[in-house]
Amino acid sequence: MRLRMTDTRERRMEYLLEATGEKSKVLDRAAEFYLQMRGDTAAVPNGAFVDLMEKAEQQGSVTAEEIAAVLDTEELPVKAQMSWSVGQID
């Protein structure tokens, strides 16, 4: 199978390479993650996103530890920078 590399696909591949630190297995890792999260396949009938959403609905929210347990990992490979503000921003 050959994929035509559009500009968008090139950028996406660069982002995947940066995010995973992988070169030869980057597409394998991305595909594996997608299948594990989405589910609804013969290999992975129940995806982690469904489990997370059900847990959040039942409890109202989930902690980082609960997310890690659902994803079956000891570490969440997520980097986030967030800020909150209340009121009007001038």
C-alpha positions as CSV (number, residue, x, y, z in Angstrom):
1,M,0.0,0.0,0.0
2,R,1.3,3.4,-0.9
3,L,0.2,6.7,0.7
4,R,0.3,9.9,-1.2
5,M,2.1,12.4,1.1
6,T,0.2,15.6,1.0
7,D,1.4,18.7,3.0
8,T,-1.1,17.9,5.7
9,R,0.1,14.3,6.0
10,E,3.8,15.4,6.0
11,R,3.1,17.7,9.0
12,R,1.1,15.0,10.8
13,M,4.0,12.6,10.3
14,E,6.4,15.2,11.7
15,Y,4.2,15.6,14.7
16,L,3.9,11.9,15.2
17,L,7.7,11.5,15.0
18,E,8.1,14.3,17.5
19,A,5.5,13.0,19.9
20,T,6.7,9.4,19.9
21,G,10.4,9.7,19.5
22,E,10.1,6.8,17.1
23,K,11.0,6.6,13.5
24,S,10.6,3.1,12.1
25,K,7.5,2.2,14.3
26,V,5.7,5.6,14.5
27,L,2.8,4.4,12.3
28,D,2.5,1.2,14.2
29,R,2.4,3.0,17.6
30,A,-0.2,5.5,16.3
31,A,-2.4,2.7,14.9
32,E,-2.1,0.6,18.0
33,F,-3.1,3.6,20.2
34,Y,-6.1,4.4,18.0
35,L,-7.3,0.8,18.1
36,Q,-6.9,0.6,21.9
37,M,-8.7,3.9,22.5
38,R,-11.5,3.4,19.9
39,G,-12.3,-0.3,20.3
40,D,-15.2,-1.7,18.3
41,T,-12.9,-4.1,16.4
42,A,-12.4,-7.9,16.7
43,A,-9.0,-7.4,18.4
44,V,-10.2,-4.7,20.8
45,P,-14.0,-4.9,21.3
46,N,-14.2,-2.3,24.1
47,G,-12.1,0.8,23.7
48,A,-10.6,2.8,26.5
49,F,-12.5,6.0,25.5
50,V,-15.9,4.3,26.0
51,D,-14.7,3.0,29.4
52,L,-13.5,6.5,30.4
53,M,-16.7,8.2,29.3
54,E,-18.8,5.6,31.2
55,K,-16.7,6.1,34.3
56,A,-16.9,9.9,34.1
57,E,-20.7,9.7,33.7
58,Q,-21.0,7.3,36.7
59,Q,-18.7,9.3,39.0
60,G,-19.1,12.8,37.6
61,S,-15.3,13.0,36.9
62,V,-12.2,10.9,36.9
63,T,-8.7,11.4,38.4
64,A,-5.4,10.9,36.7
65,E,-4.9,7.6,38.6
66,E,-8.3,6.4,37.4
67,I,-7.5,7.3,33.8
68,A,-4.2,5.5,34.0
69,A,-6.0,2.4,35.3
70,V,-8.5,2.4,32.5
71,L,-5.7,2.9,29.9
72,D,-3.7,0.1,31.7
73,T,-0.6,2.2,32.1
74,E,1.5,3.5,34.9
75,E,2.4,6.7,33.1
76,L,0.3,9.0,31.0
77,P,2.4,10.3,28.1
78,V,0.6,13.6,28.0
79,K,2.1,17.0,28.1
80,A,-0.3,19.8,28.8
81,Q,-0.1,23.4,29.6
82,M,-3.4,24.9,30.9
83,S,-4.6,28.1,32.5
84,W,-8.0,29.1,33.8
85,S,-9.5,32.5,34.4
86,V,-12.7,33.7,35.8
87,G,-14.4,36.9,34.7
88,Q,-13.9,39.2,31.8
89,I,-10.6,39.5,30.0
90,D,-9.7,43.0,28.8
